[in-house]
Amino acid sequence: MSGLDGEVDGRLDGRVDGRADSRMGGGVDGRAPAPILRTVGLGLAYRSRWALRGCDLEVPGGRVVALVGPNGAGKTTLLHLAAGLMRPTEGSVEVLGGDPAHDVHLIGRIGLVAQDVPLYRSFTVADTLRFGRHLNPRWGDGPVLERLDELAIPLDQKVGSLSGGQRAQVALAVALAKRPELLLLDEPLASLDPLARRSLLQTLMRAAADGGTTIVLSSHLLAELERVCDHLVVVDRGRLLLAGDIDELLEGHAVAIGPSGSGSPAGVDAVLDEADDGRVTTMTVRLGGDAGRTVIDPRWLVQPIGLEELVLAYLGSRVDDRWPGDGPGRAPDLAVGERIGGRR
Amino acid sequence: MIWVGWRQHRAALIGGGAVLAALIAFLVISGRELRSTFERLGLDRCNAPIADACPEAVSQFERATTGGTRLVVPLVLAVPALVGIFWGAPLIARELEQGTHRFAWTQSVTRRRWFFTKVGLLVAATVVGSLLLTLALNWWAAPLNDARPQQFEAGMFDLLGLAPLGYGVLALALGVAAGTFTRRLVPALAITLVLFLGVRVGTVMVLRPHYMAPVHTTVAFPGGEGSDGGRLQTPALPSDIGWGIAIRTISSQGQVMSDGVGLDYDAVITACPEAATAPANPALAEAATAACVRRLGLYVDAVYQPADRFWRFQVTEAGLNLAFAAACLGASVWWLQRRRA
């Protein structure tokens, strides 16, 4: 078992590196690629409550995006809007240059694995794939059949009798067989055991590398997405808090430690959070423009920030208490990651 | 696309087919019994109209077959309700409840097409099933209608012609709409049942008598001549009555003496106390009753639909049901298209 773990781990890490390289290549060109997903002032209200509002987001092509926020933050709403399952109450959402809620051909180019992996439980795996083949003009299930075979998921088994991990693989297989240009996954890892998570992420990363598909994965746990994603979107209470390539976000933020009561160091754009124990102040800061991403102040010790700290600082900067629609236990989930501040 | 619908609903379709086959088998067995009773009582040798030629044999026949008839009529009336509950209500409700509509709606297919594929398949199955059932019912009911024409009467009317088809499709559509709007299977089932029974009863009680203005005639009582041993001789009703909506005996003062043709003894006594004084003497009783009828000026007031309007009524009712069904399906697809997933 441990041998398999190691192997999977190795492959995953390889993928991450490869992806990062290709993205850097794109950046060197200096041309910003057309966004795959763009929202302008996007809002959606359920009766009187706004599930999402004022969301201006651009996701460039080829990214693997972590969509992170506490439960009820608006992640599912954003994904459903992008998949054409809902129409915006205000603003607009544009995917691959079109409106997904009104263009059925566009839907064929978007894959969605919805929360809790809804599939017809009485269908066999083969029926499920056949369902997809009948309903999608763009369909290529060769690679996914290979992958299902590799995972030893029998095609003649009923979907309802598969394990959670296998079912997620089947749902992902149908989404991938559409050969989507944008693949959206809503909490795909939520109910899976660690081995199944790894296996699903492996399938996903392989597809990303092979097809250049842009992938958006949502989760309320950053830790489980952190090592496969290169782009981050943070939402909370229906608001977009932060979006950008992870490397740039990490470069643009820092933890500054300095003497108590001395204000904030020069060169800092914004202070996201601050803790003062009477002697020492620790603050999470957004650094100034591209030119001066350094703090030149000898009294301050400036350290690179970890991704979780960064996300928490943004979530915490808006709120002081707990998460909407959620027990108090949820926030610590995000706080007590395994590698706080320890991003490789 | 047809495959998709079939794969999704084949269990329901096969189950429905099995129920239909069992019903038809039951009707065949019951129909053969009806026929053998019909012949045993010699009704096949009576001249038409059989009810007039052999009244005794007809009432014997009806007594002998009432058990089977009582079973078949409600059973068959329940079939559309079952279609609504087992086919209609789960069709959309189960998808919305289990979230599988999100799976379906993110394939390259419009919601409208998805809806009409599923619904279309089941509507087609309902139409075919209803027609098969109607054929079997027509055959089954033939001896009953030969013995005493009753096609137009509530109960029998609903088994023949286009009625089962209209009710089947309507029940299906009500189920689909209930499931679409409630999004939950159990409430959808309950609403389907209540709505369908409401529509069913409302149609028969309220709407059906008014598809065409009924014929209204009055027939005077013969008034004594040939009255039989103190019993009131009743007038012959019009021969074209298909469905008697209100047949009443009324006095010349406009007082309703009874529902139906004739007076019962109590009514005679109340109206003409002198008739009660001489029951022992048949001749006196006869004279007293005849005098009473003359004095009251009794006549039969008949409001009815003529038998030859049967098909017009069948077409009207099926048309209403199908139009209502279409409205339900239209509202459902409109709602699905605008709703959030």
HADDOCK unambig.tbl for C-alpha pairs under 7 A between the chains (distance, minus, plus):
assign (segid A and resid 83 and name CA) (segid B and resid 106 and name CA) 6.98 0.50 0.50
assign (segid A and resid 85 and name CA) (segid B and resid 340 and name CA) 6.27 0.50 0.50
assign (segid A and resid 85 and name CA) (segid B and resid 341 and name CA) 5.30 0.50 0.50
assign (segid A and resid 86 and name CA) (segid B and resid 340 and name CA) 4.82 0.50 0.50
assign (segid A and resid 86 and name CA) (segid B and resid 341 and name CA) 6.17 0.50 0.50
assign (segid A and resid 104 and name CA) (segid B and resid 108 and name CA) 5.68 0.50 0.50
assign (segid A and resid 104 and name CA) (segid B and resid 109 and name CA) 6.17 0.50 0.50
assign (segid A and resid 104 and name CA) (segid B and resid 110 and name CA) 6.09 0.50 0.50
assign (segid A and resid 105 and name CA) (segid B and resid 108 and name CA) 6.16 0.50 0.50
assign (segid A and resid 107 and name CA) (segid B and resid 106 and name CA) 6.16 0.50 0.50
assign (segid A and resid 107 and name CA) (segid B and resid 107 and name CA) 6.50 0.50 0.50
assign (segid A and resid 107 and name CA) (segid B and resid 108 and name CA) 5.41 0.50 0.50
assign (segid A and resid 108 and name CA) (segid B and resid 107 and name CA) 6.11 0.50 0.50
assign (segid A and resid 108 and name CA) (segid B and resid 108 and name CA) 4.61 0.50 0.50
assign (segid A and resid 112 and name CA) (segid B and resid 106 and name CA) 6.55 0.50 0.50
assign (segid A and resid 114 and name CA) (segid B and resid 102 and name CA) 6.88 0.50 0.50
assign (segid A and resid 118 and name CA) (segid B and resid 98 and name CA) 6.91 0.50 0.50
assign (segid A and resid 118 and name CA) (segid B and resid 99 and name CA) 5.57 0.50 0.50
assign (segid A and resid 118 and name CA) (segid B and resid 100 and name CA) 4.85 0.50 0.50
assign (segid A and resid 118 and name CA) (segid B and resid 103 and name CA) 6.13 0.50 0.50
assign (segid A and resid 119 and name CA) (segid B and resid 100 and name CA) 5.62 0.50 0.50
assign (segid A and resid 119 and name CA) (segid B and resid 103 and name CA) 6.45 0.50 0.50
assign (segid A and resid 120 and name CA) (segid B and resid 100 and name CA) 6.49 0.50 0.50
assign (segid A and resid 131 and name CA) (segid B and resid 4 and name CA) 6.04 0.50 0.50
assign (segid A and resid 132 and name CA) (segid B and resid 107 and name CA) 6.78 0.50 0.50
assign (segid A and resid 134 and name CA) (segid B and resid 1 and name CA) 6.16 0.50 0.50
assign (segid A and resid 135 and name CA) (segid B and resid 107 and name CA) 5.92 0.50 0.50
assign (segid A and resid 135 and name CA) (segid B and resid 108 and name CA) 5.70 0.50 0.50
assign (segid A and resid 135 and name CA) (segid B and resid 109 and name CA) 6.11 0.50 0.50
assign (segid A and resid 136 and name CA) (segid B and resid 107 and name CA) 6.04 0.50 0.50
assign (segid A and resid 136 and name CA) (segid B and resid 108 and name CA) 4.96 0.50 0.50
